[in-house]
Amino acid sequence: MLIIKGGRVIDPKSGTDRVMNIFIEKGKIFKLAAARSQVPEQFENADVIDASGKLVAPGLVDMHVHLREPGHEHKETIASGCNAAAAGGFTTVVCMPNTEPVNDHPSVTDLMISKAAEHGGARVHPVGAITIGLKGEALSEMGGLKEAGAVAFSDDGRPVMNSGIMRHAMEYARGLDMPIISHCEDLNLKAKGVMNESSNSTRFGLRPIPVQVEEIMVARDISLCELTGARLHIAHVSAEASLRHIRAAKKRGLPVTAETAPHYLFLTDEAVGTYDTSTKVNPPLRSNSDLASLRKAIADGTIDAIATDHAPHSPVEKEVEYEVAAPGISGLETSLALILRLVDEGIISILRAIELMSLNPCRILGISGGTLDEGADADITIIDQDNKWIVDPSKFKSKGRNTPFSGHEMKGVAAVTLVRGRIIHRAGT
């Protein structure tokens, strides 16, 4: 028995934003009640978490992370990634298939799920590969991957360049009622580019990547979505040009959703001028115009979810020349504070922030969570939105220290993270 007492309850599904008590029994939400209401008799001796002055929200859900295990445990393990997730307020993470071996076979999916269960922290939902070995040549065992527990299909980390293969993948995915998560990147147009094509790429002397690298593939996959009727989710949108296609698709009623990542909402290609490899991501940081458009898109519904694209790397991959460094940011432990900054700036409301980071990812993937409904699993994040702190990568729970936000002042932390009513993280302990 547990009572979360006196917190400001934020539940976008019901539109709730009020001070309430939450009663938890056997890992489920038993009841929500006004803060001054009478305590049910069976809860008279229950443990109490005082959430006064804090936000109480459905557990955050990150629908795009790289846990690296199996095969790259020097970068991250399922255990360290789950610890980082809990510290960031995430009760659920959805992990991409670019492991070694690739998650293109049910046995790899089984391994990921069993490792997460053994750890006993944040929930882990694997994404199965679209193609064998992420090579874009032959479809994986998609039906078997679903049976093993995969919640979507993606070749994230690499695009499916062959349109015929992508069409067949979408047809199979539709038959399985599963979404395709598309990594939109034209490798031929990208060539050896490493940063956004702009006056800055000329100034910094780095090979450019035009926005059309992303836009062309977004347009192609939306066309294939229209052809096949499959559910299509566009990963890590970075460009204003891509948003035009996504808006048009939604207007036509196509089953298209999209995500962006916090770094595209705060950083531009100007940051690359330090040659700090923590600013190297894929897709790359874009222009001020792109950033402004993405901020508008998370507010107006064009973007459905915010996901970290958590991509931890060891110093071996990052402490090298910019052009050869591995792309990616370790984002699980800074995401919440960054999105709360958008709330403070008036870009989005707190209800919209939780919708983007909890409810919508669950809806897109068809997984449980994202709500504080009575009877639902008690996956809950208690947020201290006033807690100020300095980003110190050496204190990350993740093995990845690669963050461009090192030394930045943040405001807002996950004070307590609960999964099935059990505390998996408490700030300061």
Residue pairs with C-beta under 8 A, 6 or more apart in sequence:
1 23
1 24
1 25
1 42
1 43
1 45
1 46
1 47
2 23
2 24
2 25
2 46
2 47
2 48
2 49
2 378
2 421
3 21
3 22
3 23
3 24
3 39
3 43
3 46
3 47
3 48
3 49
4 21
4 22
4 24
4 49
4 51
4 56
4 380
4 382
5 21
5 35
5 48
5 49
5 50
5 51
5 52
6 19
6 21
6 35
6 50
6 51
6 52
7 19
7 20
7 22
7 51
7 52
7 54
7 55
7 56
7 382
8 17
8 18
8 19
8 51
8 54
8 55
8 56
9 16
9 17
9 18
9 19
9 20
9 22
9 32
9 56
9 57
9 372
10 16
10 17
10 55
10 56
10 57
10 350
10 351
10 354
11 17
11 57
11 58
11 354
11 371
11 372
12 351
12 352
12 354
12 355
12 358
12 359
13 58
13 359
13 370
13 371
13 372
13 373
14 371
14 372
14 373
15 351
16 32
16 372
17 350
17 351
18 34
19 34
19 35
20 32
20 33
20 34
20 35
20 56
21 32
21 33
21 34
21 35
21 37
21 39
22 29
22 31
22 32
22 56
22 372
22 378
22 380
23 29
23 30
23 31
23 32
23 33
23 39
23 40
23 43
23 46
24 30
24 378
24 418
24 421
25 42
25 43
25 421
26 421
27 377
27 378
27 420
27 421
27 422
28 375
28 376
28 377
28 378
28 420
28 421
29 372
29 373
29 374
29 375
29 376
29 377
29 378
30 40
30 43
30 374
31 40
31 374
32 372
32 374
49 382
49 416
51 382
51 415
51 416
53 384
53 386
54 382
54 383
54 384
54 385
54 415
55 350
55 382
55 383
55 385
56 372
56 380
56 381
56 382
56 383
57 354
57 358
57 372
57 380
57 381
57 382
57 383
58 354
58 358
58 359
58 369
58 370
58 371
58 372
58 379
58 380
58 381
59 89
59 90
59 91
59 92
59 358
59 369
59 379
59 380
59 381
59 417
59 418
59 419
60 88
60 89
60 90
60 91
60 92
60 336
60 354
60 357
60 358
60 381
60 414
61 90
61 91
61 92
61 93
61 94
61 357
61 358
61 361
61 362
61 367
61 369
61 370
62 85
62 88
62 90
62 92
62 93
62 94
62 307
62 308
62 310
62 332
62 335
62 357
62 361
63 94
63 259
63 305
63 307
63 361
63 364
63 365
64 94
64 96
64 156
64 181
64 235
64 236
64 259
64 261
64 307
64 308
64 309
64 310
65 81
65 85
65 93
65 94
65 95
65 96
65 307
65 308
65 309
65 310
65 332
66 76
66 95
66 96
66 98
66 157
66 309
66 310
66 311
66 312
66 328
67 76
67 77
67 78
67 81
67 82
67 93
67 95
67 99
67 112
67 124
68 75
68 76
68 77
68 81
68 99
68 312
69 76
69 77
69 78
69 81
69 99
69 112
69 115
70 99
70 100
70 101
70 108
70 111
70 112
71 99
71 100
71 101
72 99
72 100
74 314
74 316
74 399
75 312
75 313
75 314
75 317
75 399
75 400
76 312
76 398
76 399
76 400
77 399
78 95
78 112
78 115
78 116
78 119
78 124
79 115
79 119
79 121
80 397
80 398
80 399
81 93
81 95
81 310
81 312
81 332
81 398
82 93
82 116
82 119
82 121
82 122
82 124
83 121
83 397
83 398
83 425
84 310
84 330
84 332
84 333
84 396
84 397
84 398
85 91
85 93
85 121
85 122
85 332
86 121
86 122
86 397
86 414
86 417
86 424
86 425
87 332
87 333
87 396
87 397
87 414
87 417
87 425
88 308
88 332
88 333
88 334
88 335
88 336
88 414
89 336
89 381
89 383
89 413
89 414
89 417
89 425
90 122
90 332
90 381
90 417
91 122
91 123
91 369
91 379
91 380
91 381
91 417
91 418
91 419
91 424
92 122
92 123
92 124
92 125
92 361
92 362
92 367
92 369
92 379
93 122
93 123
93 124
93 125
93 310
93 332
94 124
94 125
94 126
94 127
94 151
94 152
94 361
94 365
95 112
95 124
95 125
95 126
95 127
96 127
96 154
96 156
96 157
97 103
97 104
97 108
97 126
97 127
97 128
97 129
97 134
97 154
97 155
97 156
98 134
98 155
98 156
98 157
98 158
99 108
99 112
101 108
102 108
102 129
102 132
102 133
102 134
103 109
103 112
103 126
103 127
103 128
103 129
103 145
103 150
104 128
104 129
104 131
104 132
104 133
104 134
104 140
104 141
104 145
105 140
105 141
105 144
105 145
106 141
106 144
106 145
106 147
106 148
107 148
108 126
109 126
109 128
109 145
109 148
109 149
109 150
110 148
110 149
112 124
112 126
113 124
113 126
113 148
113 149
115 124
116 122
116 123
116 124
120 424
121 419
121 424
122 417
122 419
122 424
123 369
123 379
123 419
125 149
125 150
125 151
125 365
125 367
126 149
126 150
126 151
127 150
127 151
127 152
127 153
127 154
127 156
127 181
128 140
128 142
128 145
128 146
128 148
128 150
128 152
128 153
128 154
129 140
129 145
129 153
129 154
129 155
130 139
130 140
130 142
130 153
130 154
130 155
130 160
130 165
130 166
130 169
130 180
131 137
131 138
131 139
131 140
131 155
131 160
131 165
131 169
132 138
132 139
132 140
134 155
134 157
134 158
136 155
136 158
136 159
136 160
136 161
136 162
136 165
137 162
137 165
138 165
139 165
139 168
139 169
139 172
140 153
142 153
142 169
142 172
142 173
142 176
142 178
143 172
143 176
145 153
146 176
146 178
150 178
151 178
151 365
151 366
151 367
152 178
152 179
152 180
152 181
152 233
152 365
153 169
153 173
153 178
153 179
153 180
153 181
154 180
154 181
154 182
154 183
154 235
155 183
156 181
156 183
156 235
157 183
158 183
158 185
158 187
159 182
159 183
159 184
159 185
159 186
159 187
159 217
160 166
160 169
160 182
161 186
161 187
161 188
163 220
163 224
166 220
166 221
166 224
167 224
167 227
167 228
169 180
170 180
170 224
170 225
170 227
170 228
170 230
170 232
171 228
171 230
173 179
173 180
173 230
173 231
174 228
174 229
174 230
174 231
177 366
178 231
179 230
179 231
179 232
179 233
179 257
179 364
179 365
179 366
180 221
180 230
180 231
180 232
180 233
181 233
181 235
182 217
182 218
182 221
182 232
182 233
182 234
182 235
183 235
183 236
184 214
184 217
184 218
184 221
184 234
184 235
184 242
185 213
185 214
185 217
185 282
185 283
186 212
186 213
186 214
186 216
186 217
189 210
189 212
189 213
189 216
190 209
190 213
191 207
192 207
192 323
193 207
193 208
193 209
193 210
193 213
193 284
194 206
194 207
194 209
194 280
194 284
194 322
194 323
195 201
195 204
195 206
195 207
195 208
195 209
195 269
195 272
195 280
195 284
195 285
196 208
196 209
196 211
196 269
196 272
196 284
196 285
196 286
196 287
197 208
197 209
197 210
197 211
198 208
198 269
198 287
200 269
200 270
200 272
200 273
201 207
201 208
201 269
202 208
203 273
204 272
204 273
204 275
206 272
206 322
206 323
207 323
209 283
209 284
211 238
211 239
211 240
211 241
211 242
211 286
211 290
212 241
213 283
214 237
214 238
214 239
214 241
214 242
214 283
215 239
215 241
215 242
215 245
218 234
218 237
218 242
218 245
218 246
219 245
221 232
221 234
222 232
222 245
222 246
222 248
222 249
222 254
222 256
224 230
224 232
225 231
225 232
225 249
225 254
225 255
225 256
226 249
226 252
226 254
229 255
230 255
231 255
231 257
231 364
232 254
232 255
232 256
232 257
233 256
233 257
233 258
233 259
233 364
234 242
234 246
234 256
234 257
234 258
234 259
235 259
235 307
235 309
236 259
236 260
236 261
236 264
236 283
236 307
236 309
237 243
237 246
237 258
237 259
237 260
237 264
237 294
237 297
237 303
238 260
238 264
238 283
238 284
238 285
238 286
238 290
238 294
239 283
239 286
239 290
240 286
240 289
240 290
240 293
240 294
242 258
243 293
243 294
243 297
243 302
243 303
246 256
246 258
246 297
246 302
246 303
247 302
249 256
250 256
250 301
250 302
257 304
257 305
257 360
257 364
258 302
258 303
258 304
258 305
259 303
259 304
259 305
259 306
259 307
260 294
260 297
260 298
260 303
260 306
260 307
261 281
261 306
261 307
261 308
261 309
261 329
261 331
262 306
262 308
262 331
262 334
262 335
262 338
262 339
263 281
263 285
263 329
263 331
263 404
264 285
264 286
264 290
264 291
264 294
265 291
265 294
265 295
265 298
265 306
265 338
265 342
266 291
266 338
266 341
267 279
267 285
267 291
267 404
268 285
268 286
268 287
268 288
268 290
268 291
269 284
269 285
269 286
269 287
271 279
271 285
271 404
272 279
272 280
272 284
272 285
272 322
275 322
276 404
277 318
277 319
277 320
277 322
277 325
277 402
278 318
278 329
278 402
278 403
278 404
278 406
279 285
279 404
280 322
280 325
280 326
280 327
280 328
281 309
281 311
281 327
281 328
281 329
282 327
282 328
284 327
294 303
295 342
295 347
296 302
297 303
298 306
298 342
298 347
298 348
298 352
298 356
299 347
299 348
299 352
303 356
304 356
304 360
304 364
305 356
305 357
305 360
305 361
305 364
306 335
306 339
306 356
306 357
307 361
308 329
308 331
308 332
308 335
309 328
309 329
309 331
310 329
310 330
310 331
310 332
310 398
310 400
311 327
311 328
311 329
311 330
311 331
311 400
311 402
312 328
312 330
312 398
312 399
312 400
312 402
313 326
313 328
313 330
313 400
313 402
314 399
314 400
315 401
317 325
317 326
318 325
318 326
318 402
328 400
328 402
329 402
329 403
329 404
330 393
330 396
330 398
330 400
330 401
330 402
330 403
331 403
332 398
333 396
333 397
333 398
334 391
334 403
334 405
334 410
335 357
336 357
336 383
336 412
336 413
336 414
337 389
337 410
337 411
337 412
337 413
338 405
338 410
339 348
339 353
339 356
339 357
340 353
340 383
340 385
340 411
340 412
341 410
341 411
341 412
342 348
342 353
343 349
343 350
343 353
344 411
348 356
358 369
358 370
358 381
359 370
359 371
360 370
361 367
361 370
362 368
362 369
362 370
362 371
363 370
368 376
368 377
369 376
369 377
369 379
372 380
377 419
377 420
377 421
378 418
378 420
378 421
379 418
379 419
379 420
380 416
380 417
380 418
381 414
381 416
381 417
381 418
382 414
382 415
382 416
382 417
382 418
383 412
383 413
383 414
383 415
384 412
384 413
384 414
384 415
384 427
385 411
385 412
386 411
386 412
387 411
387 412
387 413
387 415
387 427
388 409
388 410
388 411
389 409
389 410
389 411
389 413
390 407
390 408
390 409
390 410
391 403
391 405
391 406
391 407
391 408
391 410
392 406
392 407
393 401
393 402
393 403
393 406
394 401
396 403
413 427
414 425
414 427
415 426
415 427
416 423
416 425
416 426
416 427
417 423
417 424
417 425
417 426
418 424
